[in-house]
Amino acid sequence: MKQRIEAFIGLGSNLDNPEQHIKNARQAITELSEIEIIACSPLYRSKPIGPSDQPDYINAVMRIKTCLSAMDLLTELQKIENAHGRVRTIRWGARTLDLDILLYGEQTINEANLIVPHIEIPNRAFVLYPLADIADPDLQIPGHGQLSQLLTACPLAGIEKIAS
């Protein structure tokens, strides 16, 4: 039997009914046979990072257990993004769906197309606060410290909890 790794996935959308994209993505992830859903955070609204002429984002975080490798998990998440019409044109631009592997066990991964923990975790309230809703405050973010310490250094400003 393969070892099951606990991982956290960030979900974001700001185009074409973003709340529905997040809900549909959660359902699609739930349907993957090698993934067990542990928890889903409430939805949060946040201002865009990058070009400011785009709609607000809806964000959430999922806590899962999986026997998929990090690269295989990334492949499955990208399939879901593509099914939702994800187009990669402008960095930090508007998108129908963005699924990021935030944490994969206690591993540090630095590959060309996958960096874990997600490089921007310490700077993103729209990741930290939903993560804190479903993770232990003592959770260690490899290379960055405890979740509770990161929350203290990253104010809630600019994001709003909107739904569960």
N, C-alpha and C positions, 0 to 999 in steps of 0.2 A: 504494500500500500504506500502510495506517495505521501510525503510529508505535506501537511496543510499549513500554509503561511497566512498570517493575518495581514491584510493590506487595507489601505484607505484610498478611495477614488474621489477626486474632485469632479463635480459636474457643474457646467456653466452654459448659459444660453442667453442671447439677447435679440434673436430674430424670430419672426413667424410664430408667435405664441410661445415664448420661452418657458413658461411654467409647464405647458403640456409637453414640450421637448424633454424637460427634466423628468417628468413623471413617466413618459414613455421610455426614456433611457434607463430609469431605475427598473422598470418592468423587463426590459430587454436583458439587463445584467442579471436579474433574478432568474431568467429563463436559461442562462448558460449552465450547462450540466456540471461543470467542474467548479462552480462557485456557490458558496453558502452565504446568504446575507445575514449579517449580525445586527446591523442597525443602519438607519438612514436619518440624517439630520433634518431639522426643519429647513424650509426654503428661506433664503435671504435675498434681498434686493441690494445691489451695489452699483455705484457709478463706474463707468468704464475706465480701464487703464489704457493708455495709448490714445488713439484719436478720440477726441471728445465729441465729435459729431455723430455719435452712435447712441442707440437706446441703452438704458440701464440693463444690467445683467441680473439674471436669477441664478443663484448658486446654491449648492448643497454638497454634502460629503456622505459617502457610503463606507461602511466598515464591513469587510468581507473576510471569508477564509477561502483559500483556493489551493488546489494542487497544480495549477498552471504555473509555469515559469513566468518571470516578470515580462520577458519578451513575448511569450504566448498571450499573456493577459493584455499587453499593449495591442497586439494584433486583433484580439477580440473586441477591444474597446474602439479601435479605429474602424472596424467593420460597422459597429453601431453608429459611430459618428457619420460615416459615409452613407448609411441607410437614412440618416436624418438630413442629408444634403449638405454636409460639411464641405466647405471649400476653403482651401488654405491659400490666401492671396496676400493679405496685409498682416504683418506681425501685430498682435494685439487688436486686430480688427474685429468687426462684428461677425458673429457666427451663429449658426443654428444650434450647434452642440459642440461642446469641448469636454472631453473626458481625459483627466490626467491621473496617472498613478502618483499619489502624493507620498505614500510610504509603502514599502514592501518588506514586511517583517522588520528586522533591524539592519537590513542590508543597505549598503551604499553602492549604487550602480552609476557608472559614468560611461555610457555608450554614446555613439553618434546620435542615435534617435531616442535615447531614454536616459534621463538623469533622475535618480531617486536617492534621497528625498528630493522632491520637486524643489528646484533652486530658489524659488521665490516664497516658499512657505513662511519664513520669518517676517516678510513684508506685506503679507496679504491678509487683512482682516477678514475678507470674504472666504478665506480658507480656514484660518485659525478658529474663528468663532463657531462655524458649523462643526469643525473637527472636535472642538471642546464639548459640544453638545453630546457627542457619542463616544468619546475616548476618556480614559483616565487622565486627570490633570498632571499626573506624574509621568505620562507618556514621554519617552525620550525620542527626540527628533535627531537622528544621527548627524553629528557635526554642528548642531544648533542648540542643543540643550533641551530642557523640559518644556512641555507645552504650556504649563502655567506661567513660566518665565517669559515665554514668547508673547503670550497674551498681555502680560503686564506692559511689555514694550511696544505693543501694537494697539493703539486706541480703536474703539468701536466706531469712531466717526466715519460716516459715509456708507454704512451698511445698516440694514433694517431687517429684522426677522419678520417674515410675512405669513408663513403657513407651516404646518407640520407635514 
